[in-house]
Amino acid sequence: MIYKNTNMMEILQKMKSLMEQISIDTDKVNRKGNYSASVRARRNAQELKTLVPQFRKEILETIKKAKVHDGN
């Protein structure tokens, strides 16, 4: 049986979006020395840092539900 955790997928999508934005802003900092891009990159990195523990928690909860249901 497949267990869908929509919250986990929402967090993952947000993490992907943040990483893409961090990549774009970091490129602007490296190529142009853009100060505003450095602020955005650091802010997004901080937000990503707060999402990682939430994502880990959701993964563990999903696995626990699957084990309980499957009897493993």
ZADO-1210 file (C-alpha; in nm, 4 decimals, padded with zeros to 6 digits):
<atoms>
<atom x="00.0000" y="00.0000" z="00.0000" code="MET" pos="1"/>
<atom x="00.1225" y="00.3513" z="-00.0811" code="ILE" pos="2"/>
<atom x="00.1068" y="00.6179" z="00.1892" code="TYR" pos="3"/>
<atom x="00.0800" y="00.9747" z="00.0694" code="LYS" pos="4"/>
<atom x="00.1866" y="01.2468" z="00.3041" code="ASN" pos="5"/>
<atom x="00.0807" y="01.5702" z="00.1375" code="THR" pos="6"/>
<atom x="00.2453" y="01.7840" z="00.4051" code="ASN" pos="7"/>
<atom x="00.5772" y="01.6127" z="00.3367" code="MET" pos="8"/>
<atom x="00.5385" y="01.6780" z="-00.0354" code="MET" pos="9"/>
<atom x="00.4503" y="02.0436" z="00.0269" code="GLU" pos="10"/>
<atom x="00.7620" y="02.0852" z="00.2389" code="ILE" pos="11"/>
<atom x="00.9719" y="01.9143" z="-00.0276" code="LEU" pos="12"/>
<atom x="00.8313" y="02.1431" z="-00.2967" code="GLN" pos="13"/>
<atom x="00.9093" y="02.4481" z="-00.0829" code="LYS" pos="14"/>
<atom x="01.2639" y="02.3200" z="-00.0265" code="MET" pos="15"/>
<atom x="01.3126" y="02.2721" z="-00.4012" code="LYS" pos="16"/>
<atom x="01.1834" y="02.6212" z="-00.4693" code="SER" pos="17"/>
<atom x="01.4135" y="02.7717" z="-00.2074" code="LEU" pos="18"/>
<atom x="01.7153" y="02.5851" z="-00.3462" code="MET" pos="19"/>
<atom x="01.6401" y="02.7109" z="-00.6957" code="GLU" pos="20"/>
<atom x="01.6139" y="03.0680" z="-00.5686" code="GLN" pos="21"/>
<atom x="01.9321" y="03.0296" z="-00.3633" code="ILE" pos="22"/>
<atom x="02.1106" y="02.9040" z="-00.6744" code="SER" pos="23"/>
<atom x="01.9931" y="03.2005" z="-00.8821" code="ILE" pos="24"/>
<atom x="02.0832" y="03.4546" z="-00.6155" code="ASP" pos="25"/>
<atom x="02.4220" y="03.2960" z="-00.5465" code="THR" pos="26"/>
<atom x="02.5035" y="03.3159" z="-00.9155" code="ASP" pos="27"/>
<atom x="02.4176" y="03.6887" z="-00.9081" code="LYS" pos="28"/>
<atom x="02.6459" y="03.7371" z="-00.6097" code="VAL" pos="29"/>
<atom x="02.9333" y="03.5492" z="-00.7765" code="ASN" pos="30"/>
<atom x="02.9031" y="03.7159" z="-01.1162" code="ARG" pos="31"/>
<atom x="02.8006" y="04.0696" z="-01.0223" code="LYS" pos="32"/>
<atom x="02.8680" y="04.1120" z="-00.6517" code="GLY" pos="33"/>
<atom x="02.4969" y="04.1858" z="-00.6060" code="ASN" pos="34"/>
<atom x="02.4413" y="04.2695" z="-00.2381" code="TYR" pos="35"/>
<atom x="02.0616" y="04.2335" z="-00.2509" code="SER" pos="36"/>
<atom x="02.0978" y="03.8852" z="-00.3967" code="ALA" pos="37"/>
<atom x="02.3301" y="03.7910" z="-00.1102" code="SER" pos="38"/>
<atom x="02.0673" y="03.9013" z="00.1428" code="VAL" pos="39"/>
<atom x="01.7988" y="03.6964" z="-00.0356" code="ARG" pos="40"/>
<atom x="02.0270" y="03.3920" z="-00.0582" code="ALA" pos="41"/>
<atom x="02.1054" y="03.4037" z="00.3133" code="ARG" pos="42"/>
<atom x="01.7409" y="03.4586" z="00.4066" code="ARG" pos="43"/>
<atom x="01.6315" y="03.1651" z="00.1891" code="ASN" pos="44"/>
<atom x="01.9092" y="02.9463" z="00.3295" code="ALA" pos="45"/>
<atom x="01.7843" y="03.0223" z="00.6798" code="GLN" pos="46"/>
<atom x="01.4288" y="02.9286" z="00.5813" code="GLU" pos="47"/>
<atom x="01.5581" y="02.6073" z="00.4232" code="LEU" pos="48"/>
<atom x="01.7374" y="02.5306" z="00.7474" code="LYS" pos="49"/>
<atom x="01.4061" y="02.5471" z="00.9360" code="THR" pos="50"/>
<atom x="01.2281" y="02.3231" z="00.6838" code="LEU" pos="51"/>
<atom x="01.4768" y="02.0337" z="00.6976" code="VAL" pos="52"/>
<atom x="01.3811" y="01.9147" z="01.0499" code="PRO" pos="53"/>
<atom x="01.0118" y="01.9381" z="00.9578" code="GLN" pos="54"/>
<atom x="01.0757" y="01.7314" z="00.6460" code="PHE" pos="55"/>
<atom x="01.2647" y="01.4681" z="00.8455" code="ARG" pos="56"/>
<atom x="00.9789" y="01.4493" z="01.0965" code="LYS" pos="57"/>
<atom x="00.7222" y="01.3989" z="00.8198" code="GLU" pos="58"/>
<atom x="00.9303" y="01.1202" z="00.6639" code="ILE" pos="59"/>
<atom x="00.9562" y="00.9382" z="00.9962" code="LEU" pos="60"/>
<atom x="00.5828" y="00.9720" z="01.0624" code="GLU" pos="61"/>
<atom x="00.5027" y="00.8343" z="00.7183" code="THR" pos="62"/>
<atom x="00.7310" y="00.5338" z="00.7696" code="ILE" pos="63"/>
<atom x="00.5856" y="00.4670" z="01.1147" code="LYS" pos="64"/>
<atom x="00.2329" y="00.4686" z="00.9731" code="LYS" pos="65"/>
<atom x="00.3362" y="00.2267" z="00.7014" code="ALA" pos="66"/>
<atom x="00.5009" y="-00.0106" z="00.9519" code="LYS" pos="67"/>
<atom x="00.1992" y="-00.0075" z="01.1838" code="VAL" pos="68"/>
<atom x="-00.0360" y="-00.0781" z="00.8968" code="HIS" pos="69"/>
<atom x="00.1847" y="-00.3486" z="00.7438" code="ASP" pos="70"/>
<atom x="00.2600" y="-00.5070" z="01.0796" code="GLY" pos="71"/>
<atom x="00.6396" y="-00.4822" z="01.0429" code="ASN" pos="72"/>
</atoms>
